[in-house]
Amino acid sequence: MPNENHTPMDFDALTRLLHARYSCRAFRPDPVPRATIEQIVRTAGRAPSWCNAQPWQLIITDGKETNRFRDALFAHASNHPQQPDIDWPKQYTGPYKVRRRTCGWQLYEAVGIEKGDRAASTAQMMENFHLFGAPHVAILTSEADLGTYGVMDCGGFLSSFCYAAQAQGVATIPQAAVAGYGRFVHDFFDIPENRLVTAAISFGYADAAHPANAFRTERAPLSEVIDWRE
């Protein structure tokens, strides 16, 4: 039986919110007020977690600290191999490979990078380590002892953070690329060994005029998501 406290209007508003959010790849320098950031984190903390463990913790940078991290990360990524806390996917195959490549080519087309231009595509990839110009980055960590389940819970928190931010007019981009340098992130922020660097979320106000923000990715149809059993 439907909950009488929830109306179709609630669902429509949620649907609009989910459709409006996208991964922002160019930000304005304007900082987000701390009260707004705290409200986003407080709301994201309502995400479900295994046994209500709530394993997520955040380091959030502001002002000069964002720039200090941005500069150090870019310099490190330019000269060192990745050392993630969590193993990368073994490979992308089938529809996962297609979706990944489609997203990449959408971005390259939006910013005017032609096929085969390795220098330009590499430069665009390295923008990950400039945090796309965002005024803030949140480093998301999980308790190592909780293993896969803690990481999974952090994924739910990450999504909730992005949608809560969108509701406040704040743009976001979750970044596995930053977590790829987990060892460096540990050292830079003095993160203890019992915490796994799971992702970064760069956030701020979108530069709506930047071409990198001009495209939107598609979502798989239900036929590729649901396997009905009757």
Residue, then its C-alpha position, 0 to 999 in steps of 0.5 A: m500500500p502506498n505511503e499516504n505521506h508521499t504523493p506523485m509530486d514527490f516522485d516527480a520532483l525526485t525524477r527531475l533532480l536525478h535527470a538534472r544532475y551530471s558530472c561537471r567538468a568545469f567549475r567557477p572559482d566561487p566557494v560554496p558557503r560552509a553551511t550549505i556544504e554541511q547541509i549537503v553532508r548531513t542530508a547525504g548521511r541519510a544514505p542506507s548502510w550495512c547494519n547502519a555502520q555509516p563507514w563514510q568519512l570526508i576530508i573537505t578542502d576549501g580555499k588555499e588548501t584546495n589549490r595546494f592539493r590541486d597543484a601537488l596532485f597534478a605534479h605527482a600524477s604527471n610523474h608517478p604511476q597510480q597506487p590505488d587503495i582499491d584495485w581497478p576493474k579487471q577490464y571493461t567488456g561488452p556494454y560496459k566498454v561501449r558506455r565507457r567509450t561513448c562517454g569519452w567520445q561525447l566529452y572529446e566532441a564537446v571540447g573539440i578533440e579529434k580522434g587520434d589527437r593523443a596530446a589533446s586527449t591526455a591533456q583533457m584527462m589530466e584535468n582530473f588532477h586539476l579537479f576541473g577547477a573546482p573550489h572544493v574537493a571531498i576525499l571519501t574514505s571507508e573503514a578498511d576492516l569493513g572491506t567490500y561492504g564498507v566501500m559499497d556503503c560509501g558508494g551510496f553515500l557518494s550518490s546521495f552527496c551528489y543529489a543533495a548538492q544538486a538540490q542546492g544548485v551545487a555541481t559535482i563530479p565523482q572522481a575515481a582518477v583521484a583515488g587512483y593515487g590513493r597512496f599520495v592522498h594518504d600521505f598528503f592528508d595524513i590519512p590513517e592506514n585503516r581508512l581506504v580512499t574510495a573516491a573524490i568528489s570535486f564540487g562547486y558552482a558549474d561554469a555553464a558556458h564551458p563546452a565540457n559541460a554541454f553534453r549529457t550521458e544516456r542511461a541503459p533501458l530497463s531491458e538491460v537492467i531488469d531480468w523479470r522472473e514470473 
